[in-house]
Amino acid sequence: MRSDLDGVTAIFDLDGTLIDTADDLAAAMNHALARAGLKPVPAGDVRHLVGHGARAMLAGGFERAGAPAPDPAAMEAHLAAFLDYYLAHIADRSRPFPHAAETVEALRAAGAKTAICTNKREAPARRLIDALGLTGLFDAIVGGDTAGAPKPDAAPVRLCLEATGARRGVFVGDSDTDIAAAAAAGLPCLAASFGYGPLARAGEARALFDDYRALPALVRTVLA
């Protein structure tokens, strides 16, 4: 393996990019909705609610269930129920996307640092990575509550670079939020076409990929 990626950090979004978490997130959402006396939301609908943090996702769940938005105090209670359930079942069905882990390993073998930049809170992000046995693959994990502002703000992306001591970086995501965050931080973005999206801004990504095995070559191309 060439060691040509020294000084580079590959920064990955988590949900919908590295890990397929939709089923476990849907189960947690539907637990919270059931406690509120509402109908469940299909897992396929939950995919499109991921990416802006638990509160925004749960608010979207209430909307899809045909219910008015809860008042702030009620939302806090629903959010607590969601998070308690999710943390207890965080990796029941969540798994890395095909070839994701081996691709991260290949980038590291080539000298790159690797980091996670997610709008999931840092504590559950770390718990998920630990539960899947992937902790040793990442030099930094930055959550939506870590840097003081979530994506699409540039702050969490820049914190990943600072934490890894990188001179250059590339962002790997699956949504317009990721593309915008990468652009705000001045990094090229590679977008997973199989993720949760939306990808209305796909044209602003440097490239789309549908198989992780293509990613190392794309990283080298955008950094050349």
Secondary structure, DSSP 8 states (H G I E B T S, - for coil): -----TTEEEEE--BTTTEE-HHHHHHHHHHHHHHTT-----HHHHGGGTTS-HHHHHHHHHHHTT-----HHHHHHHHHHHHHHHHHTTTSS-EE-TTHHHHHHHHHHTT-EEEEE-SS-HHHHHHHHHHTT-GGG-SEEE-TTTSSS-TTSSHHHHHHHHHHT-SEEEEEESSHHHHHHHHHTT--EEEETTSS---TTGGGSSEEESSGGGHHHHHHHHH-
